Amino acid sequence: MREHYFSADLIQTDPILAYFDYKHLPSNLQGVSALFANFAELLYDDVPRSAERTMAFRKLLEAKDCAIRAAL
């Protein structure tokens, strides 16, 4: 599993990215959360900033939260 980190500059541009950090989670949940962090990075890199991209981040965060709860 790759260590994931969004820089302060990226978080300043899109504050929602801070919620995709997973280093604080127990090891059994980091793998689940890392999948969503990796996808958030792809979304940031490949999709132009827009209201739809913001909504995609929100929906991705919602899905991540559901997956984490399911893994508990």
C-alpha positions as a Python dict, from the first residue, in 0.01 Angstrom:
ca = {
    (1, 'M'): (0, 0, 0),
    (2, 'R'): (136, 337, -101),
    (3, 'E'): (161, 610, 161),
    (4, 'H'): (-83, 879, 56),
    (5, 'Y'): (-65, 1244, 133),
    (6, 'F'): (-227, 1551, -18),
    (7, 'S'): (-9, 1858, 13),
    (8, 'A'): (-126, 2168, 197),
    (9, 'D'): (-144, 2348, -139),
    (10, 'L'): (-380, 2088, -283),
    (11, 'I'): (-593, 2093, 30),
    (12, 'Q'): (-609, 2471, 11),
    (13, 'T'): (-731, 2440, -349),
    (14, 'D'): (-981, 2165, -263),
    (15, 'P'): (-1032, 2138, 116),
    (16, 'I'): (-1232, 1816, 84),
    (17, 'L'): (-907, 1634, -1),
    (18, 'A'): (-810, 1650, 366),
    (19, 'Y'): (-1084, 1395, 439),
    (20, 'F'): (-917, 1134, 218),
    (21, 'D'): (-609, 1108, 441),
    (22, 'Y'): (-597, 769, 612),
    (23, 'K'): (-272, 759, 812),
    (24, 'H'): (-467, 819, 1134),
    (25, 'L'): (-683, 509, 1085),
    (26, 'P'): (-612, 167, 1236),
    (27, 'S'): (-415, -54, 999),
    (28, 'N'): (-716, -278, 925),
    (29, 'L'): (-904, 25, 783),
    (30, 'Q'): (-617, 195, 600),
    (31, 'G'): (-636, -38, 301),
    (32, 'V'): (-1005, 35, 250),
    (33, 'S'): (-956, 409, 283),
    (34, 'A'): (-646, 410, 60),
    (35, 'L'): (-854, 293, -236),
    (36, 'F'): (-1065, 606, -211),
    (37, 'A'): (-764, 834, -157),
    (38, 'N'): (-605, 695, -472),
    (39, 'F'): (-921, 754, -671),
    (40, 'A'): (-950, 1108, -528),
    (41, 'E'): (-598, 1175, -654),
    (42, 'L'): (-688, 1051, -1002),
    (43, 'L'): (-1001, 1263, -1000),
    (44, 'Y'): (-801, 1569, -898),
    (45, 'D'): (-539, 1508, -1168),
    (46, 'D'): (-765, 1409, -1457),
    (47, 'V'): (-1090, 1604, -1420),
    (48, 'P'): (-1102, 1982, -1457),
    (49, 'R'): (-1219, 2179, -1156),
    (50, 'S'): (-1594, 2232, -1174),
    (51, 'A'): (-1910, 2202, -969),
    (52, 'E'): (-1943, 1846, -1098),
    (53, 'R'): (-1593, 1752, -982),
    (54, 'T'): (-1674, 1893, -639),
    (55, 'M'): (-1989, 1680, -630),
    (56, 'A'): (-1784, 1377, -737),
    (57, 'F'): (-1550, 1435, -441),
    (58, 'R'): (-1849, 1461, -206),
    (59, 'K'): (-1999, 1138, -336),
    (60, 'L'): (-1661, 964, -318),
    (61, 'L'): (-1620, 1077, 42),
    (62, 'E'): (-1968, 947, 121),
    (63, 'A'): (-1880, 612, -37),
    (64, 'K'): (-1553, 599, 158),
    (65, 'D'): (-1737, 659, 485),
    (66, 'C'): (-1980, 379, 404),
    (67, 'A'): (-1697, 140, 317),
    (68, 'I'): (-1515, 220, 641),
    (69, 'R'): (-1831, 157, 844),
    (70, 'A'): (-1886, -170, 657),
    (71, 'A'): (-1530, -277, 738),
    (72, 'L'): (-1574, -213, 1112),
}
